[in-house]
Amino acid sequence: MPVHVKYCFQKAMYVILIATFDDPEVGRAGETTLAHIIANSSKKNGTRFVTLSATSAKTNDVRDVISQAQNEKRLFKRKTILFIDEIHRFNKSQQDTFLPHVECGTVTLIGATTENPSFQVNAALLSRCRVIVLEKLSVEAMEAILMRAVRSLGVQVLGQGDQHSSSATGNSSESSE
């Protein structure tokens, strides 16, 4: 049964862990982009969104964010979403830092990983997760998404070698030669 991100936030679920298993030839699957979309959406309802990268953040950085989140929750009843990119790079002890704050609702944690979370994420934290696996989209699916965006924005797209723009439906205008 698919888990919907919006539902998870409405029900104040503890953790959402976005897992991708990257193909080095294809590149990343977009978990950071998804986090930015969630960030923009959360700002509309007054939720704080904080991003840290496990490749550069230290445990003290996490503690500072947690402390700020506690103050925001206590003083302003404001929720905090904490996005940790590359969460698998934190060791199990560092990941333990999140657990009490996730359990009491100080933060909603979103962790992105390119590794299998069953092996790379602390078991206690993982047991409180909703794991969402992002899979590579087909060319057809990407085309459909892009064409929907083109129609929504009302822009026109030039095809390869076309001197005239094509319509938002993807039909190229023909030139008479």
C-alpha positions, -999 to 999 in steps of 0.1 A, spaced: 0 0 0 16 33 -10 23 59 17 14 94 7 38 121 20 10 146 27 -9 120 48 23 113 69 26 150 78 -11 155 85 -10 125 109 23 137 125 41 105 118 75 104 131 99 98 103 99 96 65 129 80 51 134 85 14 155 57 0 170 55 -35 193 31 -49 212 51 -74 225 39 -107 258 57 -112 252 60 -149 218 76 -144 224 99 -114 203 108 -85 167 100 -82 155 134 -69 151 130 -32 167 164 -25 143 180 -51 114 163 -33 126 177 0 127 212 -15 91 208 -27 81 197 8 100 227 22 81 252 0 48 235 9 56 235 46 64 272 46 29 280 35 15 265 67 41 280 90 62 249 95 100 254 98 121 233 74 157 228 82 182 211 59 214 194 70 238 173 51 253 143 70 285 148 49 292 181 65 271 184 96 284 175 131 264 161 160 265 196 176 248 210 144 220 185 150 217 194 186 215 231 177 186 225 153 169 203 179 173 230 205 158 256 181 129 232 173 122 227 210 120 265 215 98 269 184 74 242 196 73 255 232 70 292 225 51 293 192 36 259 188 55 257 155 65 224 139 99 217 125 108 193 97 144 183 96 158 170 64 190 151 66 206 144 32 228 113 31 216 102 65 234 69 61 267 88 65 259 94 102 270 65 122 245 46 144 255 66 175 250 99 157 216 87 144 206 80 181 207 118 186 174 120 166 154 93 184 140 110 215 132 142 196 114 122 169 95 102 194 82 133 213 74 152 181 100 179 184 109 173 148 96 154 119 126 138 104 131 132 67 162 113 59 175 107 23 198 79 16 212 61 -14 219 30 6 196 3 18 182 18 50 178 -17 65 216 -19 68 226 18 71 200 33 95 197 27 132 171 0 138 153 20 165 150 50 141 141 27 112 113 11 132 96 46 134 100 53 97 78 53 67 102 43 40 95 56 5 116 42 -23 120 65 -53 124 46 -85 136 58 -118 109 71 -141 105 59 -176 111 82 -206 73 82 -213 65 92 -177 90 120 -178 76 132 -211 41 132 -197 52 152 -166 71 177 -188 42 181 -212 18 187 -183 42 214 -170 44 230 -204 6 231 -207 2 244 -172 27 272 -178 14 280 -212 48 280 -228 58 268 -262 86 243 -269 110 244 -298 117 210 -313 152 200 -326 158 217 -359 125 235 -358 125 272 -365 89 276 -353 78 268 -319 56 238 -311 24 241 -292 20 230 -256 4 198 -267 37 187 -283 26 191 -319 52 209 -339 41 236 -364 49 227 -399 68 251 -421 63 253 -458 94 249 -478 
